[in-house]
Amino acid sequence: MTTARWAVTALRVFLVVLFAVLVLFQTMSLPGQFAHLAREAPEQAYLRWPATAVTVFWVLCVQVVIVATWRLLTLVRDDRIFSEPALVWVDAIVWAIAAGWLTLVGVFLYVGFHADDPGLPMLLFLLSVGATVLGLLMVVMRALLRQATTLRSDMEAVI
């Protein structure tokens, strides 16, 4: 088995594990954590449901990326990665990152205007910059995939 096949197989195993853990977080850990925080700090209990909704949405965005990555791995396995269907899945990744980034920036702005100390706003700023880099990287990767797809279809037309 080639190195690429091993890598694809290992990646799929870890994608399944990651997806399962994220479902656990979505359904049990995050709602439970914010319920606990609302009981511990009643003056901030009004944030329980918005915080739960936003974090569950972020997990959903990551799950979309996982599913799209799985589909792209299937296209790699079938030697169809340089095709139009691959661009659809890359677009899904870009849109999921963009949606997560937009809500992250909204949370950053809200927390930035209401925070007493700079720790959490700085962490949210760092995450926002990281999400920006990841999103822009995916846009560049999409452009490269588009070029490779065009080159491959041009080569097939010549042959």
C-alpha positions in Angstrom: 0.0 0.0 0.0 1.4 3.4 -0.9 2.2 6.2 1.5 -0.8 8.2 0.2 -3.2 5.3 0.7 -2.0 4.9 4.3 -2.3 8.6 4.9 -5.8 8.7 3.5 -6.9 5.7 5.6 -5.4 7.1 8.7 -7.0 10.5 8.0 -10.4 8.8 7.6 -10.0 7.0 10.9 -9.2 10.3 12.7 -12.0 12.1 10.9 -14.5 9.6 12.2 -13.1 9.9 15.8 -13.2 13.7 15.6 -16.7 13.7 14.2 -17.9 11.4 17.0 -16.2 13.6 19.7 -17.8 16.7 18.2 -21.3 15.1 18.3 -20.7 14.4 22.0 -19.6 18.0 22.6 -22.6 19.3 20.6 -25.2 17.3 22.4 -23.8 16.9 26.0 -20.7 18.8 26.9 -21.4 22.3 25.6 -25.0 22.6 26.7 -24.1 21.1 30.1 -21.1 23.5 30.5 -23.2 26.6 29.8 -25.9 25.4 32.1 -23.3 24.9 34.9 -21.9 28.4 34.2 -25.4 29.9 34.4 -25.9 28.3 37.9 -22.5 29.4 39.1 -22.7 33.0 37.8 -26.4 33.9 37.8 -25.6 37.5 36.7 -24.4 36.1 33.4 -27.1 33.5 33.0 -28.6 35.4 30.1 -25.6 34.3 28.0 -26.3 30.6 28.4 -28.4 30.1 25.3 -26.5 32.5 23.0 -23.2 30.9 24.0 -24.6 27.4 23.6 -26.0 28.3 20.1 -22.8 29.9 18.9 -20.5 27.1 20.1 -22.8 24.4 18.7 -22.8 26.3 15.4 -19.0 26.4 15.4 -18.9 22.7 16.0 -21.4 22.3 13.1 -19.1 24.3 10.9 -16.2 21.9 11.7 -18.5 18.9 11.0 -19.2 20.4 7.5 -15.5 20.6 6.9 -15.0 17.0 8.1 -17.8 15.7 5.7 -16.4 17.7 2.8 -12.9 16.5 3.5 -14.2 12.9 3.6 -15.8 13.4 0.2 -12.6 14.9 -1.2 -10.7 11.9 0.1 -13.1 9.7 -1.8 -12.4 11.7 -5.0 -8.7 11.3 -4.4 -9.1 7.5 -4.0 -11.1 7.4 -7.2 -8.6 9.6 -9.1 -11.3 12.2 -9.7 -10.0 15.0 -7.5 -9.3 17.2 -10.5 -13.0 17.5 -11.4 -15.9 19.9 -10.9 -17.4 17.9 -8.0 -14.2 18.5 -6.0 -14.7 22.2 -6.3 -18.2 21.9 -4.8 -16.7 20.2 -1.7 -13.9 22.8 -1.4 -16.6 25.5 -1.7 -18.4 23.9 1.2 -15.2 24.0 3.3 -14.7 27.7 2.4 -18.3 28.6 3.2 -18.2 26.7 6.5 -15.0 28.5 7.5 -16.5 31.8 6.5 -19.6 31.2 8.5 -17.6 30.2 11.6 -15.3 33.2 11.1 -18.2 35.7 10.8 -19.7 34.5 14.1 -16.2 34.4 15.7 -15.7 38.1 14.8 -19.1 38.9 16.1 -18.3 37.2 19.4 -14.9 38.9 19.5 -16.5 42.4 19.0 -19.1 41.7 21.7 -16.6 40.4 24.2 -14.1 43.1 23.3 -16.6 45.9 24.2 -17.8 44.1 27.4 -14.6 42.6 28.8 -13.0 43.6 32.1 -9.6 42.1 31.3 -7.8 41.6 27.9 -7.3 37.8 28.2 -10.5 36.6 26.4 -10.5 39.3 23.7 -6.9 38.5 22.9 -7.7 34.8 22.7 -10.6 35.5 20.4 -8.5 37.8 18.3 -5.9 35.0 17.9 -8.6 32.6 16.9 -10.0 35.1 14.4 -6.6 35.6 12.8 -6.1 31.8 12.7 -9.5 31.3 11.1 -8.8 34.1 8.6 -5.5 32.5 7.6 -7.2 29.1 7.3 -10.0 30.6 5.2 -7.7 32.4 2.9 -5.5 29.3 2.5 -8.6 27.4 1.4 -9.4 30.1 -1.2 -5.9 29.8 -2.6 -6.1 26.0 -2.6 -9.4 26.2 -4.4 -7.8 28.4 -7.0 -5.0 25.9 -7.4 -7.5 23.0 -7.7 -9.4 25.1 -10.4 -6.2 25.5 -12.4 -5.2 21.9 -12.1 -8.7 20.8 -13.1 -8.6 23.1 -16.2 -5.1 21.8 -17.2 -6.2 18.2 -16.8 -9.4 18.8 -18.9 -7.3 20.6 -21.6 -4.8 17.7 -21.6 -7.6 15.2 -22.0 -9.1 17.2 -24.9 -5.7 17.2 -26.7 -5.2 13.5 -26.2 
